[in-house]
């Protein structure tokens, strides 16, 4: 028992940078307290002392704000960070090294008896406010984004976001030109949060791709027009020797700055004209 207690406390250091000492964790972390209360209640439940088990679980809920049914099966090194509002149902099964944040619900979607709560593999991380509902299975290493609602099984290593939750993948590789445009805009959608892309970022990604494709197409058309003019003996500078007008500068333009202001600065545009 004491080895499990020490293991629980040590696992906090790997997942919470605010942890400073074992003594502090043992006294002040409600997530750890809830797990200890649950182990006692789960033992009583196994001894068929269901009423005492429910009473002990209720006391743990009153003290920690975390509700864990005494019949739930929980693996080793389970960590509930902050913890307020976490609900774990009767037939839930949680593997080793899993992490839940506050407001998470492992709940059911039907009234019938039997398996009606989720099963989590090893190393699953579920973000704050997420709801995992029904007798579904989340494979090892699954990550669930905050406030997601998961209603279907997920394979090992998947990342889920949204309502209802969907599996998201990594962003595709980009060219140097795309990277330069994104950098000028102060937009890191191509390179940041590769395992959990933002839907808005995805839209801007496609807009940048569209702009690049349109520029390339216009460049090709312009070259073809010049070739036809030369073949027809028409001077391309009949309008007064003007060259193609320059494209608007993106220098100094940002979707987001350190001050949280979007827009374009004249200084950045002027510096690019000088260059």
Secondary structure, DSSP 8 states (H G I E B T S, - for coil): -HHHHHHHHHHHHHH-TT---HHHHHHH-HHHHHHHHHHHHHHHHHTT-HHHHHHHHHHHHHHHS-EE-TT-EE-TT-EESS-TT-EE-TT-EE-TT-EE-TT-EEE-S--SSS--S-EE-TT-EE-TT-EEESS-EE-TT-EE-TT-EE-S-B-TT-EEETBTTEEE-------HHHHHHHHHTT--TTTS-TTS--HHHHHHHHHHHHHHHHHHHHHHHHHHHHHHHHHHT--TTTTTS---------TTEES--TTS--EE-HHHHHHHHH-
